[in-house]
Amino acid sequence: MFVVKSLALSGWARLCAAAIFLALPGSAMLGSKVRAATTLEERKLPMNFKWHGATPACDQDCSGWISAVGVITSDTSSQFEEFSKGRNLKGSTVVLDSSGGSVLDAIALGRRWRNLGLRTTVGIVIERENKGLVGRDIIPEAYCESMCVFLLLSGNTRYVPDGARVRVHQIWMGDRADDAKAATYSADDLMIVERDIGRLAKYTFDMGGTGDLLSLALSVPPWEPLHQLSADELRLTNLVTLDTVADAKRRSDDVVGSVTPKAQDRVASTPAVAVSTPAISVSAAAEKGPRLAPGTRTAEAHAPTGGAAPATAERK
């Protein structure tokens, strides 16, 4: 779901170069395909964080980038705290590529990011050597799905590049997400879902989102394809705070992309719960209040398998 950079270019010049890079035949295109396949495999694993610092030759684009790839689990917040030790992350940009995960843990992590003043976008960070120096670029062909969308909302400034796919659906009981329609539910189960929807609603408004985001997400049951947000819906929900390349360059050269109209499709070949099977438990520390039972989630991390997973029909 989204170029070749001279080290003297600003972050936004890289975006223009991206179109050239992605259109090149031969080894450059092959490298992009290999990277995309590798990222698809990483997206199934628990979320990991990687630091991409600015080069010594940076111009205006001198803050750090944090790639955040994978499924949000009960360990994600603690792993982020470990990652952040010894780093000044204030003002850095989180580059998201995720299928979602634990609802309450995503809420806790999003609040932490807002407190740090982080910016958010969707994409894949790549590093490339140029004349002995390592440059960094963002390819916008990435996915931010389900609870990842609410992490995107936590950024002080938020940008969705053309080519990125931002998709939403309902939260659900994790251990019944595989066959949610046929599963049975107790009164306690329904209480847990309602409780977590309430916490998600409060978080949404605290972060500056709108009721339209909740309405769009909660209208898509887990047995239907995820709903991909259009450019108009991204603005309506306040998921983006920057509308044009010019706006983004004035405010920050760290956040890349553009909000231009994209096809609003429903991917029939992908179930709404992107990679889900048994539930992931939510840690009690994720949100204040007693835990009555495992909470809701939107995707599950898979064990590492090695190699690259083949792209599905809609994720090429």
C-alpha positions as CSV (number, residue, x, y, z in Angstrom):
1,M,0.0,0.0,0.0
2,F,3.1,3.5,-1.9
3,V,14.1,7.9,-5.5
4,V,17.3,8.2,-6.5
5,K,18.4,11.0,-4.1
6,S,21.2,13.4,-4.5
7,L,22.5,14.0,-1.0
8,A,21.9,17.7,-1.6
9,L,18.2,17.3,-2.5
10,S,15.4,18.0,0.0
11,G,13.0,15.3,1.2
12,W,10.4,16.4,-1.3
13,A,12.7,16.3,-4.3
14,R,13.1,12.6,-3.5
15,L,9.4,12.0,-4.1
16,C,9.7,13.3,-7.6
17,A,12.6,11.0,-8.2
18,A,10.6,8.1,-6.9
19,A,8.4,8.0,-10.0
20,I,11.6,7.8,-12.2
21,F,13.1,5.1,-10.0
22,L,10.0,2.9,-9.9
23,A,9.7,3.1,-13.7
24,L,13.3,2.0,-14.4
25,P,13.7,-1.5,-16.0
26,G,16.3,-4.1,-15.1
27,S,18.1,-4.2,-11.8
28,A,16.5,-1.1,-10.2
29,M,13.0,-2.6,-10.7
30,L,14.1,-6.0,-9.5
31,G,15.5,-4.5,-6.4
32,S,12.1,-2.8,-5.7
33,K,10.3,-6.1,-6.2
34,V,12.7,-8.0,-3.8
35,R,12.3,-5.3,-1.2
36,A,8.5,-5.3,-1.5
37,A,8.4,-9.1,-1.1
38,T,10.7,-8.9,2.0
39,T,8.4,-6.2,3.5
40,L,5.4,-8.4,3.0
41,E,7.0,-11.1,5.1
42,E,8.1,-8.5,7.7
43,R,4.5,-7.2,7.9
44,K,3.3,-10.6,9.2
45,L,5.8,-10.5,12.1
46,P,5.5,-8.5,15.4
47,M,6.2,-4.8,14.8
48,N,9.9,-3.9,14.7
49,F,11.5,-0.4,14.7
50,K,14.6,0.7,12.9
51,W,16.3,4.1,13.0
52,H,17.3,5.9,9.9
53,G,19.3,9.0,10.7
54,A,20.0,11.9,8.4
55,T,23.2,12.0,6.4
56,P,25.9,14.5,7.2
57,A,25.1,16.2,3.9
58,C,21.4,16.7,4.7
59,D,19.9,20.1,3.8
60,Q,16.6,20.7,5.5
61,D,15.8,17.0,5.9
62,C,17.9,16.4,9.0
63,S,15.5,14.7,11.5
64,G,15.3,11.0,12.1
65,W,13.0,8.5,10.5
66,I,11.6,5.5,12.3
67,S,10.4,2.6,10.2
68,A,7.6,0.7,12.0
69,V,6.8,-2.5,10.2
70,G,4.6,-5.4,11.4
71,V,1.8,-6.3,13.7
72,I,1.1,-4.5,16.9
73,T,1.3,-6.9,19.9
74,S,1.3,-6.7,23.6
75,D,5.1,-6.4,23.5
76,T,5.2,-3.5,21.0
77,S,5.1,-0.7,23.5
78,S,8.0,-2.1,25.5
79,Q,10.0,-2.8,22.4
80,F,9.5,0.8,21.3
81,E,10.7,2.0,24.7
82,E,13.8,-0.2,24.4
83,F,14.4,1.2,20.9
84,S,14.0,4.8,22.0
85,K,16.7,4.6,24.7
86,G,19.6,6.9,24.1
87,R,17.8,8.6,21.1
88,N,16.3,12.0,20.9
89,L,13.1,11.1,19.0
90,K,11.3,14.4,19.3
91,G,10.2,15.6,15.9
92,S,11.1,12.4,14.1
93,T,8.9,10.8,11.5
94,V,7.4,7.3,11.9
95,V,7.0,5.5,8.6
96,L,4.3,2.9,8.9
97,D,3.7,-0.4,7.1
98,S,1.4,-2.5,9.2
99,S,-1.8,-4.7,9.1
100,G,-2.9,-3.6,12.6
101,G,-3.0,-5.7,15.7
102,S,-3.9,-5.3,19.4
103,V,-6.4,-2.5,20.0
104,L,-5.4,-1.4,23.4
105,D,-1.7,-1.7,22.8
106,A,-2.1,0.5,19.7
107,I,-3.9,3.1,21.7
108,A,-1.1,3.1,24.3
109,L,1.6,3.4,21.7
110,G,-0.2,6.1,19.9
111,R,-0.5,8.2,23.0
112,R,3.3,7.7,23.6
113,W,4.0,8.9,20.1
114,R,1.8,12.0,20.5
115,N,3.6,12.9,23.7
116,L,7.0,12.6,21.9
117,G,5.7,15.0,19.1
118,L,6.3,12.4,16.4
119,R,5.1,12.8,12.8
120,T,3.6,9.9,10.9
121,T,3.4,8.8,7.3
122,V,2.9,5.5,5.4
123,G,5.7,4.0,3.3
124,I,8.8,1.7,3.2
125,V,12.2,3.2,4.1
126,I,15.1,2.1,2.0
127,E,18.8,3.0,2.3
128,R,21.0,3.2,-0.8
129,E,24.6,3.9,-1.2
130,N,25.6,6.9,-3.4
131,K,29.3,7.7,-4.0
132,G,30.3,6.1,-0.7
133,L,27.5,7.8,1.3
134,V,24.3,6.1,2.5
135,G,21.2,8.0,1.5
136,R,17.6,7.2,2.7
137,D,14.5,7.2,0.7
138,I,10.8,6.4,1.2
139,I,8.8,4.3,-1.2
140,P,5.1,5.1,-0.7
141,E,3.8,1.6,-1.8
142,A,2.9,0.4,1.7
143,Y,-0.2,-0.5,3.7
144,C,-1.6,0.9,6.9
145,E,-4.6,-1.2,7.9
146,S,-7.0,-1.4,10.8
147,M,-5.3,-0.3,14.1
148,C,-2.3,1.0,12.1
149,V,-4.7,3.7,10.9
150,F,-5.1,4.9,14.6
151,L,-1.3,4.9,15.0
152,L,-1.2,7.1,11.9
153,L,-3.7,9.4,13.7
154,S,-1.2,9.9,16.6
155,G,1.2,12.0,14.5
156,N,1.5,15.7,15.2
157,T,1.5,16.1,11.4
158,R,0.2,13.3,9.2
159,Y,0.7,12.6,5.5
160,V,-0.4,9.8,3.2
161,P,1.5,9.6,0.0
162,D,-0.2,8.7,-3.3
163,G,0.3,5.0,-3.7
164,A,-0.2,4.2,0.0
165,R,-3.2,2.2,1.0
166,V,-5.0,3.1,4.2
167,R,-7.8,0.6,5.1
168,V,-10.2,0.2,8.0
169,H,-12.7,-2.3,9.4
170,Q,-14.3,-3.2,12.8
171,I,-12.4,-4.4,15.8
172,W,-13.3,-7.9,16.9
173,M,-12.6,-10.7,19.3
174,G,-9.2,-12.0,18.3
175,D,-9.8,-15.6,18.9
176,R,-12.8,-15.6,16.6
177,A,-11.6,-13.4,13.8
178,D,-11.0,-16.3,11.4
179,D,-14.7,-17.1,11.2
180,A,-16.3,-14.2,12.9
181,K,-19.7,-14.6,11.3
182,A,-20.1,-18.3,12.4
183,A,-18.7,-17.9,15.9
184,T,-20.7,-17.7,19.0
185,Y,-20.5,-14.9,21.5
186,S,-21.3,-14.5,25.2
187,A,-22.6,-11.3,26.9
188,D,-19.1,-10.9,28.3
189,D,-17.6,-11.0,24.8
190,L,-20.0,-8.3,23.6
191,M,-19.1,-6.2,26.7
192,I,-15.4,-6.4,25.8
193,V,-16.0,-5.3,22.3
194,E,-18.2,-2.4,23.4
195,R,-15.7,-1.4,26.0
196,D,-12.8,-1.3,23.6
197,I,-14.9,0.6,21.0
198,G,-15.5,3.2,23.7
199,R,-11.8,3.5,24.5
200,L,-11.0,3.7,20.8
201,A,-13.5,6.5,20.4
202,K,-12.0,8.5,23.2
203,Y,-8.6,8.0,21.8
204,T,-9.8,9.1,18.3
205,F,-11.1,12.4,19.6
206,D,-8.1,13.0,21.8
207,M,-5.9,12.6,18.8
208,G,-7.9,15.1,16.7
209,G,-9.7,12.5,14.6
210,T,-13.4,12.8,13.7
211,G,-16.5,10.7,14.2
212,D,-16.3,9.9,10.5
213,L,-13.3,7.8,11.0
214,L,-15.1,5.7,13.6
215,S,-18.2,5.5,11.4
216,L,-16.3,4.3,8.4
217,A,-14.3,1.7,10.4
218,L,-17.2,0.4,12.5
219,S,-19.4,-0.1,9.4
220,V,-17.2,-2.8,7.9
221,P,-17.6,-6.2,9.7
222,P,-14.6,-8.5,9.8
223,W,-16.1,-10.9,7.3
224,E,-16.1,-8.2,4.6
225,P,-13.1,-6.8,2.7
226,L,-11.4,-3.8,4.3
227,H,-12.5,-0.4,3.2
228,Q,-9.8,1.7,1.5
229,L,-10.1,5.4,2.4
230,S,-10.2,7.8,-0.5
231,A,-8.3,11.1,-0.5
232,D,-11.5,12.9,0.5
233,E,-12.1,10.5,3.3
234,L,-8.5,10.9,4.6
235,R,-9.2,14.6,4.9
236,L,-12.8,14.1,6.3
237,T,-11.4,11.9,9.1
238,N,-8.4,14.2,9.8
239,L,-6.0,11.4,9.1
240,V,-4.0,13.9,7.0
241,T,-3.0,17.3,8.2
242,L,-1.0,18.2,5.0
243,D,-2.8,18.3,1.6
244,T,-0.1,19.3,-0.8
245,V,3.6,18.9,-1.4
246,A,4.0,22.6,-0.9
247,D,2.4,22.5,2.5
248,A,4.5,19.6,3.6
249,K,7.7,21.3,2.5
250,R,6.8,24.5,4.4
251,R,6.1,22.5,7.6
252,S,8.6,19.6,7.4
253,D,10.8,17.9,4.9
254,D,10.6,14.7,6.8
255,V,7.1,13.6,5.8
256,V,6.8,12.5,2.2
257,G,4.1,11.9,-0.3
258,S,1.0,13.6,-1.6
259,V,-2.7,13.3,-1.0
260,T,-4.2,12.9,-4.5
261,P,-7.3,11.0,-5.3
262,K,-6.9,7.2,-5.4
263,A,-9.2,4.4,-6.4
264,Q,-11.5,3.6,-3.5
265,D,-11.7,-0.2,-3.8
266,R,-12.7,-3.2,-1.8
267,V,-10.2,-6.0,-2.1
268,A,-12.4,-9.1,-2.5
269,S,-9.5,-11.5,-2.3
270,T,-8.4,-10.3,1.1
271,P,-10.4,-10.9,4.3
272,A,-11.0,-8.0,6.5
273,V,-8.7,-9.3,9.2
274,A,-5.6,-9.2,7.2
275,V,-3.5,-12.0,8.8
276,S,-5.5,-13.3,11.7
277,T,-5.8,-16.7,13.4
278,P,-5.7,-17.2,17.2
279,A,-5.8,-14.1,19.5
280,I,-2.9,-12.0,20.8
281,S,-3.4,-11.2,24.5
282,V,-3.5,-7.5,25.4
283,S,-1.2,-6.5,28.2
284,A,-2.9,-4.9,31.3
285,A,-0.5,-2.0,31.0
286,A,-1.9,-1.0,27.6
287,E,-4.8,0.9,29.0
288,K,-5.7,1.9,32.6
289,G,-8.4,-0.2,34.1
290,P,-8.9,-3.9,35.0
291,R,-8.6,-6.5,32.3
292,L,-11.6,-8.9,32.4
293,A,-10.6,-11.0,29.4
294,P,-8.3,-10.8,26.4
295,G,-9.1,-7.7,24.4
296,T,-9.9,-7.1,20.7
297,R,-7.4,-7.0,17.9
298,T,-7.2,-6.7,14.2
299,A,-4.3,-8.8,13.0
300,E,-2.0,-11.5,14.4
301,A,1.8,-11.7,14.1
302,H,3.2,-14.9,12.6
303,A,6.3,-16.7,13.6
304,P,9.3,-16.0,11.4
305,T,9.5,-18.3,8.4
306,G,12.4,-16.9,6.5
307,G,12.5,-15.9,2.9
308,A,10.0,-13.7,1.3
309,A,6.2,-14.3,1.2
310,P,4.6,-14.1,-2.3
311,A,2.5,-11.1,-2.9
312,T,-1.3,-11.7,-3.1
313,A,-3.3,-10.4,-6.0
314,E,-3.9,-6.9,-4.4
315,R,-0.4,-6.6,-2.8
316,K,2.0,-6.7,-5.7
